[in-house]
Amino acid sequence: MSPSIAARHLVLRTSTVAALVAAALVLPETLAAQQSGMDEIPGMQMSGPRIHSGGPTIAVEDPTFVAPADHVFRAVFEINDGSPEDASNMQMGTIARFLNLHARHGVPDERVHAAAVVHGSGFRALLRDDAYGERYDGATNPSRELVEELLANGVQIVLCGQTAGARQIDRDELIPGVQVGWSAMTALNVFQTRGYTFNPW
């Protein structure tokens, strides 16, 4: 590769990284702005009927694609991103939407199952309030109520044991009901062999 071409590639890579960093910095504000007016959208319901601490949905009238009447939904979600310390975990909120939107469209709860495999900075959502406060300047866990409600609704939540070890997370720091596995890779593999489809968002 000639020096001039190499220089152009370096500039492109540098500008791409800069753009990604800039996007990451404004993303929380952008998301907050988008959510602030969600309750004004026609047909929008900010929570319920199954999860009441989150999970906004929109009613879809006369859909042209529908699931078979006897279809059983099983989805596993990867939770790998810690939301800002003062905001509920948005990836956990997606699980609430999954449960709410199907309940809202008449699918019985016993035919909608979800699991969450948590690793990386996503572990913050799983901390008890006292443990969260010890790590984050006395704050309470903004995701605790949502996580507790998901667990109460049968969602299996598994923390990666590798993350737990690397972040020095004791079991008694976790919200009761959260499980710890060997790894996120292990849990994702097991759930998928049990018929849970990996949901990529």
C-alpha positions in Angstrom: 0.0 0.0 0.0 1.4 3.4 -1.0 2.1 6.0 1.7 -0.7 8.3 0.4 -3.3 5.5 0.4 -2.2 4.4 3.9 -2.6 8.0 5.1 -6.1 8.2 3.6 -7.0 4.9 5.4 -5.7 6.3 8.7 -7.8 9.5 8.3 -10.9 7.5 7.5 -10.4 5.2 10.5 -9.7 8.2 12.8 -12.8 10.1 11.6 -14.9 7.0 12.0 -13.7 6.4 15.6 -14.3 10.1 16.4 -17.9 9.9 15.0 -18.6 6.8 17.0 -17.3 8.4 20.2 -19.4 11.5 19.5 -22.5 9.4 19.0 -21.9 7.5 22.2 -21.6 10.8 24.1 -25.0 12.1 22.9 -26.8 8.9 22.8 -28.3 9.0 26.4 -29.6 12.5 25.9 -31.0 11.5 22.5 -32.7 8.5 23.9 -34.1 10.5 26.8 -35.5 13.1 24.4 -37.1 10.3 22.3 -38.7 8.7 25.3 -40.0 12.0 26.8 -42.7 12.3 24.2 -43.5 8.6 23.8 -46.7 8.8 25.9 -48.1 11.3 23.4 -47.9 8.8 20.5 -51.3 7.5 19.5 -51.8 3.9 20.7 -48.8 4.1 23.0 -49.1 2.4 26.4 -46.1 3.1 28.6 -46.3 -0.1 30.6 -48.5 -3.2 31.2 -50.5 -5.3 31.0 -47.9 -7.8 32.2 -44.9 -5.6 33.4 -45.9 -2.4 35.0 -42.5 -0.8 35.7 -41.6 -0.4 32.0 -42.0 -1.8 28.6 -43.9 0.7 26.4 -45.9 -0.8 23.5 -48.1 0.3 20.6 -51.3 -1.5 19.6 -51.2 -2.9 16.1 -54.6 -3.1 14.4 -55.3 -5.7 11.7 -51.7 -6.9 11.3 -50.9 -8.6 8.0 -48.3 -10.9 9.7 -49.5 -12.9 12.7 -48.0 -15.7 14.8 -49.9 -19.0 14.7 -52.5 -19.3 17.4 -50.6 -22.0 19.2 -47.2 -20.5 18.9 -45.0 -20.6 22.0 -42.6 -17.6 22.3 -39.3 -18.3 23.9 -36.6 -15.6 23.6 -33.3 -15.1 25.3 -31.8 -11.6 25.5 -28.2 -10.6 25.9 -27.8 -7.8 28.5 -24.3 -6.4 28.0 -24.7 -2.6 28.4 -24.9 -0.7 31.6 -27.3 2.3 31.2 -26.3 5.6 32.8 -26.2 5.3 36.6 -29.4 7.3 37.0 -31.5 5.4 34.4 -33.1 2.0 34.2 -31.4 -0.5 31.9 -32.8 -0.1 28.5 -32.0 -3.7 27.4 -34.0 -5.0 30.4 -36.8 -2.7 29.3 -36.8 -4.5 25.9 -37.7 -7.7 27.8 -40.5 -5.9 29.4 -41.7 -4.8 26.0 -41.5 -8.3 24.7 -43.8 -9.5 27.5 -46.1 -6.6 27.3 -46.7 -6.4 23.6 -47.6 -10.1 23.3 -49.9 -9.8 26.3 -51.5 -6.7 24.9 -52.2 -8.5 21.7 -53.9 -11.4 23.4 -51.2 -14.0 23.7 -51.6 -15.9 27.1 -48.7 -15.4 29.5 -48.1 -19.2 29.6 -47.1 -19.0 25.9 -44.6 -16.2 26.3 -41.2 -17.0 28.0 -38.1 -14.9 28.3 -34.6 -15.2 29.6 -31.7 -12.8 30.1 -28.0 -13.5 30.0 -26.1 -10.7 31.6 -22.4 -9.8 31.3 -20.1 -6.8 31.0 -21.4 -3.5 32.5 -25.0 -4.9 32.3 -24.3 -6.4 35.8 -25.2 -3.1 37.3 -28.9 -3.8 36.7 -28.7 -6.8 39.0 -27.4 -5.2 42.1 -29.4 -4.8 45.3 -29.8 -1.2 46.3 -27.3 -1.4 49.1 -24.7 -3.0 46.9 -25.4 -0.5 44.1 -25.0 2.4 46.6 -21.6 1.0 47.8 -20.3 1.0 44.2 -22.0 4.2 43.0 -21.9 6.9 45.6 -24.9 6.0 47.6 -27.3 5.8 44.6 -30.2 3.3 44.5 -30.4 0.9 41.5 -32.8 2.4 39.0 -33.3 -1.0 37.4 -34.1 -2.9 40.6 -37.9 -2.6 40.4 -37.9 -3.7 36.8 -35.6 -6.7 37.4 -37.7 -7.8 40.4 -40.9 -7.6 38.3 -39.3 -9.6 35.4 -38.2 -12.3 37.9 -41.7 -12.4 39.4 -43.1 -13.0 35.9 -40.9 -16.0 35.3 -38.0 -14.4 33.4 -34.8 -16.3 34.1 -31.9 -14.0 34.6 -28.4 -15.4 34.6 -25.2 -13.4 35.4 -22.0 -14.5 33.6 -19.7 -16.0 36.2 -16.7 -14.6 34.4 -18.1 -11.1 34.8 -18.9 -11.8 38.4 -15.4 -12.9 39.0 -13.7 -10.0 37.1 -15.9 -7.4 38.8 -15.6 -9.0 42.2 -19.4 -9.4 42.6 -20.5 -11.3 45.7 -23.7 -13.4 45.4 -25.3 -11.5 48.3 -24.9 -8.3 46.2 -27.4 -9.6 43.7 -31.2 -9.2 43.6 -32.7 -12.4 45.0 -33.7 -14.7 42.1 -30.7 -13.8 39.8 -28.7 -16.9 38.9 -24.9 -17.1 38.3 -23.6 -19.4 35.5 -20.1 -20.4 34.4 -20.2 -17.8 31.7 -22.5 -15.9 29.4 -21.5 -18.1 26.5 -22.5 -21.2 28.5 -25.9 -19.8 29.4 -26.7 -18.6 25.9 -25.8 -22.0 24.5 -28.0 -23.8 27.0 -31.0 -21.5 26.5 -30.8 -21.9 22.8 -30.7 -25.7 23.0 -33.8 -25.5 25.2 -35.7 -23.8 22.4 -35.1 -20.1 23.3 -34.4 -18.0 20.2 -31.6 -15.4 20.5 -33.2 -12.0 20.2 -30.5 -9.6 18.9 -31.9 -6.4 20.3 
